[in-house]
Amino acid sequence: MHKTNSDQFEVRLTINNAEVLAAQKLRYKVFVKEFGAKVSKEHEAQLVERDKFDPYCDHLVLIDKRAKNRLSGSNIVGTMRLMESRVAHRALGFYSATEYDLDKLTTEHKKSLEIGRACVDIKYRGSLAIHFLWLGLAEYSIKREIVLLFGVASFHGTNASKFGSALTLLKQKFSAPERLKFRAKESGYIDMNIIPLDLLNHKIAMDQMPGLLKAYLRMGARVSDGAFVDNKFNTIDVGLMIKTNSMNSKYKELYSGSKKK
């Protein structure tokens, strides 16, 4: 893929093992140190968050060309892990399949792409960083003629009542079609209807949602039947799916512009 560039940011796939390692170190910083995910003693000693799926994935990274972290030696400030369906089917399958029933979803959409481990350094949240990550994702998807993006977005913590307004709004306004049977597995299932509808406040609900989830919704995302409690990562995960042909016009224009560069 081409590089998606600005004066400050560059988005591209990793080009060597050192960059993959830097992305895994960023994931450790965000998921483990900041949000309390659990990793093995070995990975804790190495300050990395990685798993068996990593070698089969492409790693999209956001680079701040103006800065380099003195401790890690890296200027990677955001990352996403991407798994194409053609790779998943001949390797380990999808990570999301440990939490959600994907059979109908991925059978109906042959060229699909799983998005995982998306994170941005805390210093860059609320900036254009997420925007550039999505542009990179768009270019990747267009080049490979992907028809469906899917993955999870995470609320940090496992107390569903803390995010009751957000989860209820997602269920009521953004549910995926029932025929796709996109449902959280019973081992961690949470009913997302938590707040009575007459008490549901849209502003409170949106305030409870993390920035990455809001970005998914702006692209036209639909959510799973039920959320999933992931105790290892200390999160409540919501399954997400986005049909690329249903992205709203703003993002289609951005994606088309990205493709032409």
Secondary structure, DSSP 8 states (H G I E B T S, - for coil): ---EE-SSEEEEE--SHHHHHHHHHHHIIIIIIIT-----HHHHHHT----TTGGGSEEEEEEETT---TTT---EEEEEEEEEHHHHHHTT--GGGGTB--HHHHHH-SSEEEEEEEEE-GGGTTTTHHHHHHHHHHHHHHHTT--EEEEEEEEESS-GGGGHHHHHHHHHHSB--GGG--BB-TTTEE-S--S-GGG--HHHHHHHS-HHHHHHHHTT-EEEEEEEEETTTTEEEEEEEEEGGG--HHHHHHHHHHHH-
